[in-house]
Amino acid sequence: MMDILSEIVLATTLIQDYDQLLQWVMEKVCQALQVEAGSLLLINEEDEDLVFKALVGEKSKKLINARIPVGEGICGWVAKNAKPALAEPAERDPRFRKEVDAHTGFTTRAVLCVPMEIHNKVIGVIELLNKRDGHTFTEEDVELLKKVASQVAIIIENATLYQELCDLKEYFESIMESMISGFIAIDQRGVVTTFNRQASQILGLPKEELIGCPLPHSPLAEILKKVLKTDNTETRGEIRVEVKDRGCLLYTSDAAD
């Protein structure tokens, strides 16, 4: 069963779609622990409800995007208390919500639920229902699911950070494109990393041909090379160059300390 952890790590490099990856993980977990159904729920930070994001089971489709308030039901209790819960038989547990079974038509006999945490903050839960062939959940199942939950939490954190970087990159590019002057950024190798539309118009050079390539030889390129070779302790150097009848170019280059 421990192979599932290695498979999850490998899957993060092969499956690029975030939602598809979470669904794949849940299918693998349900298969490995031999359960009838399972779900992954994430906390919506705006209203602190648990939202169903990935589900496995023939009657699970009715729950996609459904919500459970944190603190309610077994999942809500786990999210609130940051502790695993094992309810078997489920109907005898006071935390169990029978209305969910009534809505889906599924009969829940046993529930295993564990929290997903990032930096000691619960971001969601993973819930498994009913071991197959009448078997019961074991402590080994609990420990394995806790390990899976930790791995999934890392996946979610990385996906969140990646989206934040994408949003920041998009915001930065929108600022660059809105500038009235040209903007070019190069790295320490002299390779162009940013080249806005105004700079393209001023220089008469297509952006697509410059991004990822060294800046063509010119007096301006030589100025930038000098900036890169200096021992200036500033982390960013800027050069504003007036080009007669063509506008103003602002060159920015990352420089080493």
The 8 nearest C-alpha neighbors of each residue, nearest first, counted from 0:
[[1, 2, 3, 31, 32, 143, 4, 28],
 [0, 2, 3, 4, 5, 143, 6, 31],
 [3, 1, 0, 5, 4, 6, 7, 31],
 [2, 4, 6, 1, 5, 0, 7, 27],
 [5, 3, 7, 6, 2, 1, 8, 147],
 [6, 4, 8, 2, 3, 7, 9, 1],
 [5, 7, 3, 9, 4, 8, 10, 2],
 [6, 8, 10, 4, 9, 5, 3, 11],
 [7, 9, 5, 6, 11, 10, 4, 12],
 [10, 8, 6, 7, 11, 12, 5, 13],
 [9, 11, 13, 7, 12, 8, 14, 6],
 [10, 12, 9, 8, 13, 14, 7, 15],
 [13, 11, 10, 9, 14, 15, 8, 7],
 [12, 14, 10, 11, 15, 9, 20, 16],
 [15, 13, 11, 10, 16, 20, 12, 19],
 [14, 16, 17, 13, 11, 12, 20, 19],
 [15, 17, 19, 18, 14, 20, 21, 13],
 [16, 18, 20, 19, 15, 21, 158, 14],
 [19, 17, 21, 20, 16, 22, 53, 52],
 [18, 20, 22, 16, 17, 21, 23, 14],
 [19, 21, 23, 17, 18, 22, 14, 16],
 [22, 20, 24, 18, 23, 19, 53, 25],
 [21, 23, 53, 19, 25, 20, 24, 18],
 [24, 22, 20, 26, 21, 25, 19, 27],
 [25, 23, 21, 27, 22, 26, 28, 20],
 [26, 24, 28, 22, 27, 23, 29, 21],
 [25, 27, 23, 29, 24, 28, 30, 55],
 [28, 26, 30, 24, 25, 29, 31, 23],
 [29, 27, 25, 31, 30, 26, 32, 24],
 [30, 28, 26, 34, 32, 27, 31, 33],
 [29, 31, 33, 27, 28, 32, 26, 34],
 [30, 32, 28, 33, 29, 27, 0, 3],
 [33, 31, 29, 30, 34, 28, 140, 130],
 [34, 32, 30, 31, 29, 131, 130, 35],
 [33, 35, 130, 29, 131, 129, 36, 32],
 [34, 36, 129, 128, 131, 56, 130, 33],
 [37, 35, 56, 128, 55, 34, 127, 29],
 [36, 38, 127, 55, 126, 54, 128, 29],
 [37, 39, 54, 126, 53, 125, 55, 40],
 [38, 40, 125, 53, 52, 124, 51, 126],
 [39, 41, 51, 50, 123, 124, 52, 49],
 [42, 40, 123, 50, 49, 122, 43, 124],
 [41, 43, 49, 123, 122, 48, 47, 44],
 [42, 44, 47, 48, 45, 46, 49, 41],
 [45, 43, 47, 46, 42, 48, 122, 41],
 [44, 46, 43, 47, 48, 42, 49, 50],
 [45, 47, 48, 44, 43, 42, 68, 49],
 [48, 46, 44, 43, 42, 45, 69, 49],
 [49, 47, 68, 43, 46, 67, 42, 69],
 [48, 50, 42, 67, 41, 66, 40, 68],
 [51, 49, 66, 40, 41, 64, 65, 52],
 [50, 52, 40, 64, 63, 65, 39, 53],
 [53, 51, 40, 39, 50, 64, 63, 54],
 [54, 52, 22, 39, 38, 51, 21, 25],
 [55, 53, 38, 37, 59, 39, 56, 52],
 [54, 56, 37, 36, 59, 26, 38, 25],
 [57, 55, 36, 59, 58, 35, 54, 37],
 [56, 58, 59, 55, 60, 36, 35, 105],
 [59, 57, 56, 60, 103, 61, 105, 104],
 [58, 60, 56, 61, 62, 57, 54, 55],
 [61, 59, 62, 63, 58, 54, 57, 56],
 [60, 62, 59, 63, 103, 58, 102, 65],
 [61, 63, 65, 60, 59, 64, 51, 103],
 [62, 64, 51, 65, 60, 61, 52, 54],
 [63, 65, 51, 50, 62, 52, 66, 61],
 [66, 64, 62, 63, 51, 50, 67, 61],
 [65, 67, 50, 49, 48, 64, 51, 68],
 [66, 68, 49, 48, 69, 50, 75, 71],
 [69, 67, 48, 71, 49, 70, 75, 66],
 [70, 68, 75, 48, 71, 79, 78, 49],
 [69, 71, 75, 76, 79, 68, 72, 78],
 [72, 70, 75, 69, 68, 76, 73, 67],
 [73, 71, 94, 75, 95, 96, 74, 76],
 [72, 74, 76, 94, 75, 95, 77, 71],
 [75, 73, 77, 76, 72, 78, 112, 124],
 [74, 76, 70, 69, 71, 78, 72, 73],
 [75, 77, 70, 73, 79, 74, 78, 71],
 [76, 78, 74, 80, 82, 81, 75, 79],
 [79, 77, 75, 81, 76, 80, 114, 69],
 [78, 80, 76, 70, 77, 81, 69, 75],
 [79, 81, 77, 82, 78, 76, 70, 75],
 [82, 80, 78, 77, 114, 79, 121, 83],
 [81, 83, 77, 80, 114, 84, 113, 78],
 [84, 82, 113, 112, 77, 114, 85, 81],
 [85, 83, 112, 111, 77, 86, 113, 82],
 [84, 86, 111, 110, 87, 112, 83, 109],
 [87, 85, 89, 110, 109, 88, 92, 84],
 [88, 86, 109, 89, 110, 85, 108, 91],
 [87, 89, 109, 108, 90, 86, 91, 92],
 [88, 90, 87, 86, 109, 108, 92, 91],
 [91, 89, 92, 88, 95, 108, 97, 93],
 [92, 90, 89, 88, 93, 87, 95, 86],
 [91, 93, 94, 89, 90, 95, 86, 88],
 [94, 92, 95, 91, 90, 96, 72, 89],
 [93, 95, 72, 73, 92, 96, 71, 76],
 [94, 96, 72, 93, 92, 73, 97, 89],
 [97, 95, 72, 98, 99, 94, 73, 100],
 [98, 96, 99, 100, 95, 101, 90, 107],
 [97, 99, 101, 100, 96, 102, 103, 95],
 [98, 100, 102, 101, 97, 96, 103, 105],
 [101, 99, 105, 103, 102, 104, 98, 97],
 [100, 102, 98, 99, 104, 103, 97, 105],
 [101, 103, 99, 100, 104, 98, 61, 105],
 [104, 102, 100, 105, 101, 58, 61, 99],
 [103, 105, 100, 101, 102, 106, 58, 99],
 [104, 106, 100, 103, 107, 58, 101, 102],
 [107, 105, 100, 108, 104, 101, 103, 129],
 [108, 106, 109, 105, 128, 129, 89, 100],
 [107, 109, 89, 88, 129, 106, 87, 110],
 [108, 110, 87, 129, 89, 88, 128, 86],
 [111, 109, 128, 86, 85, 127, 89, 112],
 [110, 112, 85, 127, 126, 84, 128, 86],
 [111, 113, 126, 84, 125, 83, 127, 110],
 [114, 112, 83, 125, 124, 145, 84, 77],
 [115, 113, 124, 81, 78, 123, 77, 116],
 [116, 114, 148, 123, 124, 152, 121, 122],
 [115, 117, 121, 120, 122, 119, 152, 114],
 [116, 118, 120, 119, 152, 121, 122, 115],
 [117, 119, 120, 116, 121, 152, 122, 156],
 [120, 118, 117, 116, 121, 81, 115, 122],
 [119, 121, 116, 117, 118, 122, 115, 81],
 [120, 122, 116, 115, 123, 78, 114, 81],
 [123, 121, 42, 116, 115, 41, 120, 117],
 [124, 122, 41, 115, 42, 40, 121, 114],
 [123, 125, 114, 115, 40, 113, 39, 78],
 [126, 124, 39, 113, 112, 38, 40, 114],
 [125, 127, 112, 38, 37, 111, 39, 124],
 [128, 126, 37, 111, 110, 36, 112, 38],
 [127, 129, 110, 36, 109, 37, 35, 34],
 [130, 128, 109, 34, 35, 108, 131, 107],
 [129, 131, 34, 134, 33, 135, 133, 35],
 [132, 130, 34, 133, 33, 134, 35, 129],
 [133, 131, 134, 130, 33, 129, 135, 34],
 [134, 132, 131, 130, 135, 129, 108, 136],
 [133, 135, 130, 132, 131, 136, 129, 137],
 [136, 134, 130, 137, 133, 109, 129, 87],
 [135, 137, 140, 130, 134, 138, 111, 141],
 [138, 136, 140, 139, 135, 141, 142, 134],
 [139, 137, 141, 140, 142, 136, 143, 85],
 [138, 140, 137, 142, 141, 143, 136, 144],
 [141, 139, 137, 143, 138, 142, 144, 136],
 [142, 140, 138, 144, 139, 143, 145, 137],
 [143, 141, 145, 139, 144, 140, 138, 146],
 [142, 144, 146, 140, 145, 141, 139, 147],
 [143, 145, 147, 141, 146, 142, 148, 140],
 [146, 144, 148, 142, 143, 147, 113, 141],
 [147, 145, 149, 143, 144, 148, 150, 142],
 [146, 148, 144, 150, 149, 145, 151, 143],
 [149, 147, 145, 151, 115, 146, 150, 144],
 [150, 148, 152, 146, 147, 151, 115, 145],
 [151, 149, 147, 153, 152, 148, 146, 154],
 [150, 152, 154, 148, 153, 149, 147, 155],
 [153, 151, 155, 149, 154, 150, 115, 148],
 [152, 154, 156, 150, 151, 155, 157, 149],
 [155, 153, 151, 157, 152, 156, 158, 150],
 [154, 156, 158, 152, 153, 157, 159, 151],
 [155, 157, 153, 159, 158, 154, 152, 160],
 [158, 156, 160, 154, 159, 155, 161, 153],
 [157, 159, 161, 155, 156, 160, 154, 162],
 [160, 158, 156, 162, 157, 161, 155, 163],
 [159, 161, 163, 157, 162, 158, 156, 164],
 [162, 160, 158, 164, 163, 159, 157, 165],
 [161, 163, 165, 159, 164, 160, 166, 158],
 [162, 164, 160, 166, 161, 165, 167, 159],
 [165, 163, 167, 161, 162, 166, 168, 160],
 [166, 164, 162, 168, 163, 167, 169, 161],
 [165, 167, 163, 169, 164, 168, 162, 170],
 [168, 166, 164, 170, 169, 165, 171, 163],
 [169, 167, 165, 171, 170, 166, 164, 172],
 [168, 170, 166, 172, 167, 171, 165, 173],
 [169, 171, 167, 173, 168, 172, 166, 174],
 [172, 170, 168, 174, 173, 169, 167, 175],
 [173, 171, 175, 169, 174, 170, 168, 176],
 [172, 174, 170, 176, 171, 175, 169, 177],
 [175, 173, 177, 171, 172, 176, 170, 178],
 [176, 174, 172, 173, 178, 177, 195, 171],
 [175, 177, 173, 195, 174, 178, 196, 172],
 [176, 178, 174, 175, 173, 179, 172, 195],
 [179, 177, 180, 175, 176, 174, 181, 197],
 [178, 180, 177, 197, 181, 176, 247, 246],
 [181, 179, 247, 178, 248, 197, 182, 249],
 [198, 180, 182, 248, 197, 249, 195, 247],
 [183, 181, 249, 195, 250, 198, 194, 248],
 [182, 184, 194, 250, 193, 251, 249, 185],
 [183, 185, 251, 193, 252, 192, 191, 250],
 [186, 184, 191, 252, 190, 192, 189, 183],
 [185, 187, 189, 188, 190, 253, 252, 191],
 [188, 186, 189, 227, 253, 254, 185, 190],
 [189, 187, 186, 190, 185, 213, 227, 191],
 [188, 190, 186, 185, 187, 213, 191, 214],
 [191, 189, 213, 212, 185, 188, 186, 211],
 [190, 192, 185, 210, 211, 212, 193, 184],
 [191, 193, 185, 184, 210, 211, 190, 186],
 [194, 192, 184, 183, 191, 195, 210, 185],
 [193, 195, 183, 182, 206, 198, 184, 196],
 [194, 196, 176, 198, 182, 197, 175, 181],
 [195, 197, 199, 198, 176, 200, 194, 181],
 [196, 198, 181, 200, 199, 195, 180, 201],
 [181, 199, 197, 201, 200, 196, 195, 182],
 [198, 200, 196, 204, 197, 202, 203, 201],
 [199, 201, 203, 197, 198, 202, 196, 204],
 [202, 200, 198, 245, 199, 203, 197, 246],
 [203, 201, 204, 199, 200, 198, 245, 197],
 [202, 204, 200, 199, 201, 205, 198, 206],
 [203, 205, 199, 202, 206, 200, 208, 209],
 [206, 204, 207, 208, 199, 203, 209, 200],
 [207, 205, 209, 208, 199, 194, 210, 204],
 [206, 208, 205, 209, 210, 204, 211, 194],
 [207, 209, 206, 205, 210, 212, 204, 211],
 [210, 208, 212, 206, 207, 211, 191, 214],
 [209, 211, 191, 212, 192, 207, 208, 206],
 [210, 212, 191, 190, 192, 209, 213, 208],
 [211, 213, 190, 209, 210, 191, 214, 208],
 [214, 212, 190, 189, 191, 215, 211, 209],
 [213, 215, 191, 190, 220, 212, 216, 189],
 [216, 214, 213, 217, 220, 209, 212, 219],
 [217, 215, 220, 214, 218, 221, 219, 213],
 [216, 218, 220, 219, 215, 221, 214, 222],
 [219, 217, 221, 220, 222, 216, 223, 215],
 [218, 220, 222, 217, 221, 223, 216, 240],
 [219, 221, 217, 223, 222, 218, 216, 224],
 [222, 220, 224, 218, 219, 223, 225, 217],
 [221, 223, 219, 225, 220, 224, 218, 226],
 [222, 224, 226, 220, 225, 221, 227, 219],
 [225, 223, 221, 227, 226, 222, 220, 228],
 [224, 226, 228, 222, 223, 227, 221, 229],
 [227, 225, 223, 224, 229, 228, 222, 236],
 [226, 228, 224, 225, 254, 229, 187, 223],
 [227, 229, 225, 226, 224, 230, 254, 231],
 [230, 228, 231, 226, 227, 225, 254, 255],
 [231, 229, 232, 256, 228, 255, 227, 254],
 [230, 232, 229, 233, 256, 254, 255, 234],
 [231, 233, 256, 230, 234, 255, 254, 229],
 [234, 232, 231, 235, 256, 236, 254, 255],
 [233, 235, 254, 253, 255, 232, 256, 236],
 [236, 234, 253, 233, 254, 252, 237, 251],
 [235, 237, 252, 251, 253, 233, 238, 254],
 [238, 236, 251, 250, 239, 252, 235, 249],
 [239, 237, 250, 249, 240, 251, 236, 223],
 [240, 238, 249, 248, 250, 237, 241, 247],
 [239, 241, 248, 247, 238, 242, 249, 250],
 [240, 242, 247, 243, 246, 248, 239, 245],
 [243, 241, 245, 246, 247, 240, 244, 248],
 [242, 244, 245, 241, 246, 247, 240, 201],
 [245, 243, 246, 242, 241, 247, 201, 202],
 [246, 244, 242, 243, 201, 247, 202, 241],
 [247, 245, 242, 244, 241, 201, 248, 243],
 [246, 248, 241, 180, 240, 242, 181, 249],
 [249, 247, 181, 240, 239, 180, 182, 250],
 [248, 250, 239, 182, 181, 238, 251, 240],
 [251, 249, 183, 238, 237, 182, 184, 239],
 [250, 252, 237, 184, 236, 183, 249, 238],
 [251, 253, 185, 184, 236, 235, 186, 254],
 [252, 254, 235, 186, 234, 187, 236, 185],
 [255, 253, 234, 227, 235, 252, 187, 256],
 [254, 256, 234, 253, 232, 227, 230, 187],
 [255, 232, 234, 231, 233, 254, 230, 229]]
